[in-house]
Amino acid sequence: MARDPPVRGWRAVFPPAQWLAAYRPQWLANDAIAGVTLAAYGIPVSLAYASLAGLPPQYGIYCYLVGGLFYALFGSSRQLAVGPTSAISMLVGVTIAGMAQGDPGRWADIAALTALVIAAMCVLAWLFRLSSLVNFISETILLGFKAGAALTIAMTQLPKLFGVKGGGEGFFERIVILAGQLPGTNLAVFAFGLAALAVLLLGERFLPGRPIALLVVVISILMLSVTALGDLGFKIVGALPQGLPDFHMAELRLRDVDGVIPLAFACLLLAYVESVSAARTLAQAHGYEIDARQELLGLGAANLAAAFFQAYPVAGGLSQSSVNDKAGAKTPLALVFASLTIGLCLMYLTGLLYNLPNVVLAAIVLVAVKGLINIGELRHVWRVSRFEFSVSMVAFAGVLLFGILKGVIVAVLVSMLLLIRRAAHPHVAFLGRIPGTLRSYSDMERSPDNEAVPGALVFRVEASLLYFNVEYVRDAVWQRIRSTAAPLSLVVCDLSTSPAVDLAGARMLAKLHDELKAAGIGLRLVAAHAAVRDMLRAEGLEERVGYFGRRVRVADVIDEFQGRTGTARINL
């Protein structure tokens, strides 16, 4: 099916101008139902995530209220739901704890300032077309990072499940402290939490996409309100402020808070990767495409609103987006209905949440983060590539040992190092003639039955020849030459899989020619691309190694070398 022509101008920057023009009246009911369902899912989840961020519960609700509303104005996905996520909430909470100095007001201002910096970064990344940079973070790295983040988050919630205080800074310290407090477990709280977990898990299994968390919240509030359970040591949410959030600018500036920019960058990285991944998954299911660059504006708008309306950094998540999608969302108008529903609840229903026990919020978080650990994918990576699995485990260990913020940095560094390693150590294939053919050559490592050409060595670099890998290639060729028992008279370099050669690459080939000539061995270059030929000719390679026009192939040089053409030259 042919793709629609790209949208340009202001309509490209403002997606509602696209989907509203094609809106069908019958979609209105679908979007309204999806919006109400998303609000029913989002309210209890956002209360739980706010506790991860170290902020009052209503801040999580404000994230859903304004984040989705402003994403709907600029985002390109039709089903993505934007709000607080577990990883970002935990990242904000553990990082700001060291910056806030115990001041709740400063804590909230730093969270808002972080969202503002994220919005600014999104706009800059949009202006400079940096959306493709996210592709440098491999899925393997994220697989390990998410698993580590899930365990880290879970360790902050387990003390609430057991009804103990908990404590500690890192993952392992929290384990030790929790183990020491287990004898003081509040059995009533523990049993209540296990029951909530069971209902949530069963609901996830048998009623996917339904607001089971809301049902658990309602039942738990009723039980603490009409029974004597409240006297057994349950900690509750307490009173929430009624009404919509005020417009509030953070009173802090960047220079007032050391560490906000690294925190904002880490949040942006997580938010963008998770949002684009979820958006692409949903778009593929519905047969349309998202604009990865436009998603920067969508996230930027959502975080700008969060910064000014008493919230903290937001992102698109697959779990809440799946709820939105399964409830029937057709367009981002569903997010508008969700925000309207949440706004009405804030104005009239906040008093009903007073007796909500914290252990239920902990159960909601534990069930949510379970989805971050993809055991099946980890097993698949283990089977396919032990090296990739090891890289994933580096990210996993980085989160557990250093925390989520430093774990993000470790994940980024490992991704960059992995990319550099692969680029600096390209595969150098040594070619042999395919049996039964006269002019077809392939990698002898993959096809051991291939026939080596007597007196000649043919190699192919399966990457561009650039300054950071040329010495590796040269060393690989010489190592092969030295390990070849029979004397060599010719080395052939097949450049068909080298789309680019820089100055260092051209000079390496010239140096290789001189070294081989001193050893009594000739060098020929074949199958070079146009731009590569231009570079090599500019460096005078053609005068030294012979003609390497676009139609000269390995078989031509080997035929000439073996005298099969009956002439002393290649057919040009």
N, C-alpha and C positions, 0 to 999 in steps of 0.2 A: 504494500500500500504506500503510495507516495506521501511524503511529508508535506504538511502545510508550509507555505512560505513564511520565513521569519517575520515577526512583527517588529516594526521599527517606530522610532519617534517616542512621543510621550506615552502612547499606549503600551509600549514595551516596559516602561518603568512603572506603570500603574495598571497591573493586571486586571483589576475589576472592570476596566474599560473593555477587556476582551471577553471575560466570562459572563458579564451582565448582559452584553449584547446578544449572547446565545442562550440566555436563561429561559427555561421552560416553566410555565406556571405549575405543572405537576411536581416539579422538584421542591417547591416551597414546603410542602408537608414533610418530605424526606429530610430537608435541612433543619426544619424546626424540631423534629423528633430526635435527630442526631445531636442537635445542640443541647437539648434538655438532658439527653442521655449522657453526653460528655460532661455536662455540669454535675450531674449526679455522681459520675465517676471521679471527676476532678476535685470536688470539695474535700472529701475525706483524704484523698491522696495528697493534696496540697497541704493540708494540715499536718500530715505526717512528715512531708519533705521540709516544711518550715522548721520543724524541730531539728532536722539534720543540719540545717543552715544556722542553727543557734538563734533563730528569730522568733518573735511571737507568732502564734498559729495563723493569725489573719494575713500575715505577709505572704504566705503560700497561696491563699485565696486571691489576693490582689494580683499575684503573678498570672493566674489563669484569667482573671477579669480583664486586665489590660493587654497582656501578651498576645493572646489569640486575636483580640479585636484589632490591634494594630498590625499584626502579621497578615490578617485578611486583606489589608489595604495594599500590601506590597509583595506578599509571597506568591510564588508561582504554583505551589501545590494546591490541589483542590480538596484534599482530605487531611493534610498534616495538621495536627493539633499542637499548639505551642503553650508551654507552661513550665513549671519547675520540674527538674529531673533529679533522680536520686544521686547520680555522680556529681553533678554540678552543685547540688545542695550540700553534699558532704564536702566538696572541695571548698566552697565558700565558708562553711562552718569551721573547718579545722584550720583554715588559713587566717581568717579574720580573728580567730580567738587570740592569736598572738599580737594582733594590731590594735584591738579594741581596748585593751587595758582594763577589762571588766566593766566598761561603760556601755550599757545597752543602747543609748542614743548614738554613741560613736559607732557601735557595731552596725546599726541600721544604716547610718550615713555611709560607712565604708562599703556596705553591700550595694547601696544605690549608686555610689561613685563607680564601683566596679562595673555595674550595668551600663553606666554612661560611657565609660572608657571602651567597653565592648562595642557599643553603638558607633562610636567614633572609628574604631578599628574596622568595623564592617563597611562603613562608608568609604574609608580609604582603600580597603581591599576591593570594593566595587569600582571605584574610580580607576585604580591601577590594574584592574582585571586580574586579580590574584586568586580567583576561585579555583584554578587548576592546582594550586599549591597543596590543597588538601589531599590530592592523589599521591603525594609523596609519603603519606602515612599509611603503611600497609595494613591490610585487614588482619594479617597475622599478629602484628603488634597490638592492634586494638583488641583482638581476641584475648590475649593475655592480660592487657590492661583492665578490661572490663571484669574479668574473673577476679583479679586482685582487688578492684574497687568494690565488687560485690561482697567479698569477705570482709573488707575493711568497714563497709557500711553496716554489715550484719553484726559485727562486733560492737558497734555503738548502740545497737538496739537490743541485743540479748540481755543486758542488765535490766532493762525495762520489762522484758518478758519474765524474768525471774523475780522481779519486784525488789531488786537490790540497787545500790547506788552506782556501782561501776566506777569507772575512772581510768586514768592513764592517757598517755599521749599517742603512742604507736600501737600497731596491731598486736604485737606480741606482749607488750606491757598490759594491754587491756585483757588479754587472755589470762595472764598471771593474776591480775587483780580480781577478775570475775571468778576464777577458780577458788580464790581465797574467801570470796563472799557467798559462795553457793550454800554453805551450811545455814545461812540466814535467809534462804529463799522464802518468799511469801507464797505459800501454797495456793491460797485463794487467787491471787493475781496470776500465778503460773498456770493454774487450771483454766482460768478465764482466757488467758492468752492462747493456750493450746486449742481451746474450743474455737476461738476466733480464727486461728490459723487453719484449722480443719475445714471450717465453713468456706473460707476464702479459697483454699486449694480445691475443694470440691466444686465450688462455683466456677473457678477457672477451668476445671476439667470438663464439667458437664454443661455449663452455661457461659461459654466464652462471649465476651463482648457485652455482657449484662453488668449493671452497676451493683455487683454483689457487695462491694466494699460499703456502699451506702446502706445496704440492708444490715450489715454487721454493725455499722455505726448506730443506726436507729435502734436495733435490738439492745445493744450494750448501754445506750443512754437510758432506755426504758428500764432495764434491769437495775441500774444503779439509782434510778430515780424512785422506783416503787418497792425496792427490796432493801434489806439491811446490808447489802454488799458494800455500800459506800463506807461502812464502818470498819472494814477489814484491811484498810491500808492502801486503797486504790488512789493513785494520783490522777487528777482529772485536768482537763484543759482549762476549765474556769471560764470567767466572763470574757467574751470577745466584744470589741467595740462595734456598735451598731452604725450602719451607714456606709457610704462609699468612701474610698480613700481620698485624702486631701492631696492637692497638688503641692508637692514638697520637694524643693531642691536641696541636695546634700550641702551641708554647711562646710564641708571639708574640700580642700583642693588637692591636686595630685601631689604637690610638694609636702603636704601635711601628713601623708601616709606612705611610708616606705613599703614597697612590695605590691602595690595595687596593679601596676602594669604587668608583671609576670602572672599575677592571679587572673587578670582580665584576658591575657593571651591564652592561658591554659583553658579558661572557661570558653573562650571563642573557639578554640580548636575542638574541644569536646562538643560544643553546641553545633558547630557547623558540620562536623563529621556525622554526628548522630542525626541531625535534621535532614541533611542531604541523602543519607542512606535510607532513612525512613520514607522520605518523599519519593525517591526513585523506586523503592519497592512498591509503593501504592500506585505510582504513575504507571508502572509496567502492568500492574493488575488491571488497570482501567484503560489502557491503550492510549496514553498521552505521554508527553515528555515535560520534564521540569527544566527550568533555566537555572543552572547551578550558580551563575553570577547573580541573577535576580534574588536568589535565596539570601544573599548577603544583605540586600536591602530589607528583605522581610524580617530577618533576624535583627538587623540594626534598628528597625522601627519598633519591634517588640521590646527590645532591651532599652531603647530610649524611653518608651512609655513606662517600663518598669522602674527606671531611674527616677522618674518624676512623680510616680504614684505609689510610693511606699512599698516597693517590691524589691526583688533582687534578680540576678541574671536568669534568663529563661532560654529554652530551646525546644525544638520539636523532638518528640520521643515516639518510638514505634508502638509502645503499649497504649498510650492515650490516643494515638492516631488510629490504631486498630479499632479501638472502641468507637471512635468517630466514624470510621469507614464501615464497620459492621452494623452500625445503627442506621446507615443509609445516607450519609453525607454525600451530596452531589457537587457542592461548591463551597468556597470559604464562608459563605453566608451562614453555614452551620456554626462557625466560630462566633459570629455575631449573636446568634440565638443563645449560645452557651454563655457569652458574657452578659446578656440581658438576664438570663436565669440566675446566674451567680450574683448579679447586682441586686435583683429582687430579694434573694436570700440574705444578702448582707444588710439590706434595709429592714427586713421584717422577721428573719428567722434565726438570727445569731444567738438569741437567748436559749434556743433548743439545744445548743451544743455545750452548754455549761457542764453537764455531767458526763461528757465523753471521756472514758478512761485512756490514759496514755498508752497502756499496754495494747490497746486495739490499734493505735497508730503505729506502734512498733510492729505488730503483726502485719499490717498493711505494707510497711516498708520491706519487711523480710520476704513477703511474697513477691513484691515488685522486683527486688534485686535478684531474686532467683533466676529471672530471665536473662541476667547479664552473664551467667555462667553457661556456656554452650558446650556441654560435654561431648556431644556428638561431633561437633566441628573440631574440637581438640583431638579426638580420636582419629578423625579423618586426616588432619595435618600430621599427626604422628605416623600414620601409615604412608602418607605421600612423601613427606620430607622431614627427616629428623632435624635437619638444620633449621628449617622454618619453625618447627616445634620448639627448638632451643631458644630461638629469638623470641617467640611468644612467652616462654617461661622467664626470660630476662625481664620483660615488661611486667609480668605477673609478680616476680620477686621484687622488682623496683617499687611497686605500689605497696607491698606488704612491709618492706624494710624502711622505705623513706617517706611513705605517705602519698596521698593522691596527687598533690601539686607537684612534688618532685618526681612522682611516678609518671606524670604526663611528660615532664622534661626528659626523663629516662627513655620513655617511649619514642619521643621525637628524635633524640640523639641516636637511639638504636636504629630507627628507620633511616636516618641520614647516613649512618655508618654502613648499614646494609646496602644502601643505594651506591655509595662510594665504592664499597668493596666489590660489588658486582661490575661497576663500570671500570674499575681499575684492574680487574682480573677477568677480562673477556675470554670466552672459549676460543682457543686456537685449534681449528680442525685441520688434521693432516689427511689429505685426500688420496684415494686410490681408485683405480679403474673398476667399475662395477662389472663383475664377471658376465661374459656373454655380450658385452658391448665394446665398441671401439672408442667412443667419444663421450662417455658419461662417467663422471667422477663424483664420489661422495665421501663422507667422513669415515675413516677406517676404524675409529673407536666404536662407532655405532654399527658398523658393518665389517667385522673382522675378516670376512671372506673377500673383501676387495683386494685387488692386485696392485701392489706397489710398482711404480715405474722404475725399472733398473736405471740407476745413475741419476735419478731426479727426485726431488722432494717438492711436493705441492702442498701449500698451506693456505688456509682461509681464516681470516679474523672475523668472527661473528659479532662485530661491533664497529663503531667508528674508531678511527685511530686518532687519539687526542693526547694532549701532553701528559695526562696522568696515567695512561696505560701503555705508552709506547715502549718503555723499557721492559715491562712485563712481556709484551709480545716478542720483542727482540730476544730476550733471554729464553723464552719458550722455543723459539726457532733454533737457536744455537744448541740448546739442550737436546733437541731432537736430532740435529745434525751430528752431534758428538756420540749419540747413542746408536747411530746407524752404522752397522758393520761395513757395508759395502761402500766403496768410494763414490762421491757425488761429483757431478759435473754441472748440474743445473738446479737452481731453486726457483720455483714459480710461486708468486704471491697473487692469489685470487682475491680481488677487491670487490667482488659482487655483493658481499654482505656488509660492506663498510660505506654507509651513506655519506660520511663526512671524514675528511682528513685535514687536520690543522697543520700549522707550520712545523710544529714539533714532530708530527707524524710523517710529514714529507722528509724532514731531515733525518729521522730514524731510518727510513727506507734508503736514503742516500748513504748513510753510514753503514747500513747492512750491506749495501752493494759494494762499498769499498772493502769491508772486512771479508766478504765472500771472494771478491776479486783477488785479494791478497792470498787467499787459500786455494786459488785456482778454480773457483766455482762461479758460474754466471748467475745473474738474477734477472728474471723477467716479471713484469707486472701485467695483469690481464683484468678484463671486465670492470674497469674503473668507471664510476658514474661521472657525469659531465662536470659537475663542480669539483670533483676529486681530480679529474684529469687536468682541469685548469690550475689547481694548486700545484700538482706534481710538475707540470710543464713550467710554471713560474719559477720553480726551484731547480730547473734544469735536469730533471730526472730522465726525460725522454732521450736527451743526448747521451746519457750514461748507460741506460739499461735497454734502450731500443724502443721502437714504436709500440704504443699501447692504446690504439684506437678503440672506439666503442664496440667494434665487432670482433675484436681479438679475444679468444676464449682459451681456457686451459688446454682443450683438445688441440687447438691450432698450434700452440707452442710445443706441446709434446710430440705432435706429428712432425713438426720441423726438426725437433731434437732427435727423433728417431729416424729421420730421413724418409718418412712415408709419403711426403708430398712429391718427392722426386725433384724438388728445387731447394734452393738455399734460402728461400724467404717464405713469409706467411702470405696467404692470399688476402689482400686488403679489400 
